[in-house]
Structure formats: C-alpha cells, structure tokens
Amino acid sequence: MKICGIVAEYNPFHNGHKYHIEKTKELYGATHIAVVMSGNFTQRGDAAIYDKFRRAETALKNGADLVIELPVAYALGSAEQFASGAVSLLNSLGCIEMISFGSECGDVSLLEETAGAVIFAQQHDDFFAYMKTGDSYPVALQKTIEKYYEEDIIDALTAPNNTLAVEYLKALSEYGSSIRPVTIKRVGTQHDSGKTSGYYASAAQIRRSILAGEDISAFVPELPEAFDSDYADIRNLETAILAKLRTMSPEELEKAPNVLMGLENRIYKAARVSTNLAELYMLIKTKRYTMSRIRRIIMAEFIGIKKSDLKSPPPYVRILGMNGKGKEILSAAECALPIDTSLRALSEMGTKAAHCAALEARAGDLYGLAFDKKRVCGLDYTSKPIIIS
C-alpha cells in the first residue's frame, strides 16, 4: 500500500480533479487515495453547489477511496486555517505517506522555497508596516517578498493553487509531519477562469453554468449529479443571512474568525442598510479586506462560527464515504483521533467533539435552505455514509 492524501472541495468534482487523482497514481505510485473534503460550505464563503455526500460519491466513483470531512470552521477559514485543519486530519490517520496537490508551477522545491519566504515575510517589520498602512494581508505579503526575493518566488505567489500549496507545506512543518509533499501541474483553464479548454473548465465556471442551466457534460464525469437541477444556491440564503446579521451587535460580530480592527462595526452598519448580499459585501469592502475574506466572514457569522473554534485542530475524523480500498486505509490507520461515520457517535467523544459536531449539524440545517426544495433539519445525524463495494 502507498496511501496518498488529497485536500479538496470538489465543488463540483470535474475532469481536472479526475486528472489530478490519475496523475498522482501514475507519477507517484499511489495505490490508495484518502481525501479530506470541505462539507456543505466552501472556502470562498459560499454554499457548495452539491451536498457533501453527493460530492463524496462522485469522488469515490472517480479514483478516491476514502473521503473524510473537513469541519466547517476550517472549511470557511483563511487559506492558512483551511490547510492547517486538513493536514492535521491526514496526519492524525498515521498511515498517509504522501500529500498530493495541484499547482501552477508543478515544482515542489520551488514551493518549499516559497513557503520559507512566506514564513520570513510574515515575521518581518516591513510586512507589519504595510498592514498598518491599510494593505490587505496578500498585498502586504507580496510587497514584502518582492523586496527580498527573486522573480521565481514572487511569480509563484501570484498563482492561487501555488498559494494554497504553500500553506499545505507550512502546515506539514507545523505538525512535524513525515508526510511527503508531491504536486501535479495544473492543466486546462486557470483557477476561477471563465474560459474552457477541451474537456477542462474551472469549478467556478462549471458552477456558473449549472446556475444558468447550461450543459456541463463535457467537463465533468458522466454521473447523474451533472444533469439534474437539485443544487444549492447562496441566493436562496440571502434573506436569512441578512436577518441574522441584523439581530447581532458589534460585540457579537467581533467574535467571528478573522474579524479585526473594527471590521465588526462596518458589518453592523452595512447589514442595517443592505437589501442583498452583493450590496452588503460592497459596503463592507475596504483596501484591507479582500472580497473572498469578507464572504468567508459573513458566512461564519451566519453559521455562528467563533474565533475559539479554530484555536485547536479538528477533534475527530468523520468519514463521509469509502470503497473497498478505503476500508484498507482504515485498517492500516493508527488514528490519534476518534474516527467514525456517525456524527452523533463522534459528538459523544468529549466536549470539543460535541461542540464541533453541533456546529456541523447547524451548518447542515442552514445549508438545507439553500435549495429551491428546502430540506429538513437533522440530516447530518441521519444521513448514511456512501459505501461503494
């Protein structure tokens, strides 16, 4: 067995994801693939287009063997928080030999140098000086690195997949993990691109096509999820999100992750005059805060995620689905955390586990309102894992 971990959102699973899994097996000899996947909300501060069990099923039918859930607080975190939570879960299994991630550069050595540059820049006085002048975190980081590093490092940080890869490498170092990083060079379209290339389109473009009722069959595996209309749309949550924000005080708003330097006051004022999410985001937006960060913060406020929810690693491993090889991964695992398919069972594994599970269930209940045909509460406790023989 040669078990490789992958961190993903699969929102939705498309041909580029399938290519990544296949090339990981071909180039690095991976025999088993364990995926840590975001649940019903994603890192861009949005509702996942398909629910986590359907996305897990698609992955299992296209090369993945085990799918475990990244808890919602980490799924909606910054790139650093997202990567740290996911890597901690892979590391806790005790049997993962490699972690494979996509990158624009396709060079692990360059990415490791870039990770070192980021760590240096984050501690440098110039970085803090840029932040004090109102620059956003990415801009302050970029400016600092541009002062001290060569073009290859600077260029590597401008690509979104490279940036996330750097966070995986930092997390591996943080946990003292023996997991070996490997990378697959991204093919086809760029991240968030509106263009298509042969059988490839970005997940963002596919989501736009789904919402527009367009045919996406050329860009995704031939599975039922690609052709039906049962998808989530954040616009269905718009009134609920605004209603929640209008009931919160600045002191309550300040407790959400990544709310700093008085941002809670901007959110409070914007929520009281905005009539839709686009207007809300624009009223909150400043030079210091990227739009993606604002979207994540607003979703965290809606669900009730607090800064304290990210102070320690995920307290359990929740299995969303597996096949026969997935069962072999579990047999080989020497897991340092409680591991189960049942959220209810995991909720009984201590105070932290109970809180994390309750937060996940609440997120699922709210996610059910994002569909045209609303879903009932409690599905996180009653849904069965995806088991493929």
C-alpha positions, 0 to 999 in steps of 0.5 A: 500500500502507498496511501496518498492524501488529497485536500479538496472541495470538489465543488463540483468534482470535474475532469481536472480533479479526475486528472489530478487523482490519475496523475498522482497514481501514475507519477507517484505510485499511489495505490490508495487515495484518502481525501479530506473534503470541505462539507456543505460550505466552501472556502470562498464563503459560499454554499457548495453547489452539491451536498457533501455526500453527493460530492463524496460519491462522485469522488469515490466513483472517480479514483478516491477511496476514502473521503473524510470531512473537513469541519466547517470552521476550517472549511470557511477559514483563511487559506492558512486555517483551511490547510492547517485543519486538513493536514492535521486530519491526514496526519492524525490517520498515521498511515498517509505517506504522501500529500498530493496537490495541484499547482501552477508551477508543478515544482515542489522545491520551488514551493518549499522555497516559497513557503520559507519566504512566506514564513520570513515575510510574515515575521518581518517589520516591513510586512507589519508596516504595510498592514498598518498602512491599510494593505490587505494581508496578500498585498502586504505579503507580496510587497514584502517578498518582492523586496527580498526575493527573486522573480521565481518566488514572487511569480509563484505567489501570484498563482492561487493553487501555488498559494494554497500549496504553500500553506499545505507545506507550512502546515506539514512543518507545523505538525512535524509531519513525515508526510511527503509533499508531491504536486501535479501541474495544473492543466486546462483553464486557470483557477476561477477562469471563465474560459474552457479548454477541451474537456477542462473548465474551472469549478467556478465556471462549471458552477456558473453554468449549472446556475444558468442551466447550461450543459456541463457534460463535457467537463465533468464525469458522466454521473447523474449529479451533472444533469439534474437541477437539485443544487444549492444556491447562496441566493436562496440564503440571502434573506436569512443571512441578512436577518441574522446579521441584523439581530447581532451587535458589534460585540457579537460580530467581533467574535467571528474568525478573522474579524479585526480592527473594527471590521465588526462595526462596518458589518453592523452598519452595512447589514442595517442598510443592505437589501442583498448580499452583493450590496452588503459585501460592497459596503463592507469592502475596504483596501484591507479586506479582500472580497473572498475574506469578507464572504468567508466572514459573513458566512461564519457569522451566519453559521455562528462560527467563533474565533475559539473554534479554530484555536485547536485542530479538528477533534475527530475524523468523520468519514463521509464515504469509502470503497473497498480500498478505503476500508484498507486505509482504515485498517492500516490507520493508527488514528490519534483521533476518534474516527467514525461515520456517525456524527452523533457517535463522534459528538459523544467523544468529549466536549470539543467533539460535541461542540464541533459536531453541533456546529456541523449539524447547524451548518447542515440545517442552514445549508438545507435552505439553500435549495429551491426544495428546502430540506429538513433539519437533522440530516447530518445525524441521519444521513448514511455514509456512501459505501461503494463495494 
